[in-house]
Amino acid sequence: MDEKKLKKILTQVKDGKLEVNEVVDLFKNLDYKELGYAKVDNHRSLRTGYPEVIFGQNKEPEHIVGIVSHMLEHDNNILVTRTSEEVFNKIRAVTSVAKYNPIARTITIRRKTTKKPATHIALVSAGTSDIAVCEEAVVTAEIFDNEVRKYFDVGVAGIHRFYNSLSDIRKAKVVIVVAGMEGALPSIVGGMVDKPVIAVPTSVGYGANFGGLSALLGMLTSCASGVSVVNIDNGFGAGYLASMINKL
């Protein structure tokens, strides 16, 4: 249930096209739907403007399918993150419009399209090894109807590659910067653009990288202003936040 649908229902009541008892039935599961293994938050779109997203990791495939099946009763777009092709095949049996991104490990189901903002999001990555996290951010931002422009493999080991794209990157309303190893790229980007920078540390790197911890700490201690940081490998969080900023 989002604001647009709620207004439509209330207008139909006002115009006599819906009976009060019918509306009561519609509102019985307005806040959430109890599935036994999950409480699906039907009210989230109304509160935040964005529907609930399904985090697929460690969930039983049947549970994910059950949640998706319920969400299909509504008009919202559906996003499943950290999931597998096995789960996708099961969901395809429920809806043929589901799409799987094997790099991002996401499933998307588009039920509606809204007008995209005139502005766009820039996605900048340090290395090719970071692309899986980048793709999760891109899929997230795109399912929420944002344009994303990608600039891959422009890390500090060959920083001239970044400067070659800088004039284009500056045109974005918000910039996502994804980097592993020592995580230096967001500081450079933050010092060169006048837009918010969302830094995403990845677990890419050798032993002293500590599974992304060195990149995370480097980004948190960035001397560049306007840099915020999400968790290690959290492309979803970056894409979601970038969408909110892009639509302000």
C-alpha positions in Angstrom: 0.0 0.0 0.0 1.6 3.3 -1.1 0.3 6.9 -1.0 -1.0 6.8 -4.5 -3.1 3.6 -4.0 -4.4 4.9 -0.6 -5.6 8.1 -2.3 -7.3 6.1 -5.0 -9.2 3.9 -2.5 -10.3 7.0 -0.5 -11.5 8.7 -3.7 -13.5 5.6 -4.7 -15.2 5.6 -1.3 -15.9 9.3 -1.7 -17.4 8.8 -5.1 -19.5 5.8 -3.9 -17.6 3.3 -6.0 -16.4 1.3 -3.0 -18.4 0.3 0.0 -17.0 0.9 3.5 -17.0 -2.8 4.3 -14.9 -3.4 1.2 -12.4 -0.9 2.3 -12.3 -2.5 5.8 -11.3 -5.8 4.1 -8.6 -4.1 2.1 -7.2 -2.5 5.3 -7.1 -5.7 7.3 -3.6 -6.4 6.2 -2.5 -2.8 5.7 0.2 -2.8 8.3 1.7 -6.3 7.7 0.8 -9.8 6.6 1.6 -12.7 8.9 3.0 -15.7 7.0 4.2 -17.6 10.0 7.9 -17.4 9.0 7.8 -13.7 8.0 5.7 -10.6 8.7 5.6 -8.8 5.3 5.6 -5.0 5.8 2.7 -3.9 3.6 2.8 -0.4 5.2 6.5 0.4 4.3 5.7 2.2 1.0 3.2 4.5 2.7 5.7 5.3 5.5 9.0 5.7 3.5 8.0 5.8 -0.2 9.8 2.5 -0.8 8.5 -1.0 -0.6 10.1 -3.7 1.6 13.1 -5.4 0.0 13.8 -9.1 0.5 17.3 -10.0 1.8 17.7 -13.5 0.4 20.8 -14.7 2.1 20.2 -17.6 4.6 16.5 -17.7 3.8 14.9 -20.9 2.6 13.9 -20.8 -1.1 10.3 -21.7 -0.2 10.1 -18.8 2.2 11.4 -16.3 -0.4 8.8 -17.6 -2.9 6.1 -17.3 -0.2 7.0 -13.6 0.5 7.2 -12.8 -3.2 3.8 -14.5 -3.8 2.2 -12.2 -1.2 4.0 -9.1 -2.5 2.7 -9.9 -6.0 -0.8 -9.1 -4.7 0.2 -5.5 -4.5 1.5 -3.1 -7.2 5.0 -2.5 -5.9 8.2 -3.4 -7.7 10.0 -6.3 -6.0 13.7 -6.7 -5.3 15.4 -9.8 -3.8 19.1 -9.4 -2.9 21.8 -11.9 -2.1 20.0 -14.7 -3.8 20.6 -17.6 -6.2 19.6 -19.0 -9.6 17.8 -21.8 -7.7 15.6 -19.3 -6.0 15.0 -17.5 -9.3 13.8 -20.6 -11.0 11.3 -21.2 -8.3 10.1 -17.6 -8.5 9.8 -18.0 -12.3 7.2 -20.6 -11.7 5.1 -17.9 -9.9 5.7 -15.1 -12.3 7.3 -15.0 -15.7 8.4 -11.4 -15.5 11.1 -12.0 -12.9 14.6 -11.2 -13.9 17.9 -12.5 -12.5 21.2 -10.7 -12.4 23.9 -13.4 -11.8 26.6 -10.8 -11.1 24.6 -8.8 -8.6 22.8 -12.0 -7.3 19.5 -10.1 -7.4 16.0 -10.9 -8.6 13.8 -8.0 -9.8 10.1 -8.0 -10.6 8.8 -4.7 -12.2 5.1 -4.1 -11.6 5.1 -0.4 -12.5 7.3 2.4 -13.8 7.3 5.9 -12.4 8.8 8.9 -14.0 12.6 9.1 -13.5 14.1 12.2 -12.0 15.8 14.5 -14.5 19.0 14.0 -12.5 21.1 10.8 -12.4 23.4 8.8 -10.2 27.1 8.2 -11.0 28.6 4.8 -10.0 32.4 4.8 -9.8 34.4 1.7 -9.1 38.1 1.2 -8.3 38.5 -2.1 -10.0 36.9 -4.8 -12.1 36.9 -7.1 -9.0 34.4 -4.7 -7.4 31.8 -5.0 -10.1 29.5 -7.5 -8.2 28.9 -5.0 -5.5 28.5 -2.2 -8.1 25.9 -4.2 -9.9 23.9 -4.7 -6.7 23.9 -0.9 -6.2 22.9 -0.3 -9.9 20.0 -2.9 -9.8 18.7 -1.3 -6.6 18.8 2.2 -7.9 17.2 1.2 -11.2 14.3 -0.8 -9.8 13.4 2.4 -7.9 13.4 4.3 -11.2 16.7 6.1 -11.3 19.2 6.5 -14.2 22.7 5.2 -13.2 25.8 6.0 -15.3 28.7 3.6 -14.6 32.5 4.4 -14.6 34.3 1.1 -13.9 38.0 0.5 -13.2 39.2 4.0 -12.4 41.1 3.3 -9.1 44.1 5.0 -7.6 46.7 2.6 -9.3 45.9 4.5 -12.5 44.2 7.6 -11.3 44.4 9.3 -14.8 41.5 7.0 -15.8 39.3 8.7 -13.2 40.2 12.2 -14.3 39.3 11.3 -17.9 35.7 10.8 -16.7 35.6 13.5 -14.1 33.7 16.1 -16.1 30.9 13.6 -16.7 30.9 12.3 -13.1 30.4 15.9 -11.9 27.1 16.1 -13.7 25.5 13.5 -11.4 23.4 14.5 -8.4 25.0 11.9 -6.1 28.1 9.7 -6.6 28.5 6.1 -5.4 32.1 5.1 -5.1 33.0 1.4 -4.7 36.5 0.3 -3.7 38.4 -2.5 -2.0 42.1 -2.9 -1.1 42.9 0.3 0.9 39.7 2.1 -0.1 41.3 5.3 -1.1 39.2 6.2 -4.1 36.2 7.9 -2.3 38.6 10.4 -0.7 39.8 11.5 -4.1 36.3 11.7 -5.6 35.1 13.6 -2.5 37.8 16.2 -3.0 36.9 16.7 -6.7 33.1 16.9 -6.8 30.4 19.2 -5.2 27.9 16.3 -4.8 27.3 13.8 -2.0 29.6 10.8 -2.2 28.4 7.4 -0.9 31.5 5.2 -0.3 31.1 1.4 -0.4 34.1 -0.7 0.9 34.4 -4.1 -0.6 36.0 -7.3 0.7 38.3 -7.4 -2.3 42.0 -7.5 -1.3 44.8 -9.5 0.2 45.1 -10.7 3.8 45.8 -7.3 5.4 42.6 -6.0 3.9 40.9 -8.1 6.6 37.9 -8.9 4.4 37.2 -5.2 3.7 37.9 -3.8 7.1 40.9 -1.8 6.0 38.8 -0.2 3.2 36.0 0.5 5.6 38.3 2.2 8.1 40.0 4.1 5.4 36.7 5.5 4.1 35.5 6.3 7.6 38.6 8.3 8.3 38.5 10.1 4.9 39.7 13.7 5.1 37.4 14.7 2.2 34.1 16.4 3.2 30.8 15.1 2.0 31.7 11.4 2.1 29.4 9.0 3.8 30.1 5.2 4.2 27.9 2.1 4.1 28.9 -1.3 5.3 31.3 -3.7 3.6 29.9 -5.0 0.2 26.6 -3.2 0.8 25.8 -2.2 -2.7 22.1 -2.4 -1.9 22.4 0.2 0.9 24.4 2.5 -1.4 21.8 2.2 -4.2 18.9 2.8 -1.9 20.4 5.9 -0.3 21.5 7.3 -3.7 17.9 6.9 -4.9 16.6 8.9 -1.9 19.1 11.7 -2.6 18.5 11.7 -6.3 14.8 12.1 -5.7 15.0 14.9 -3.2 
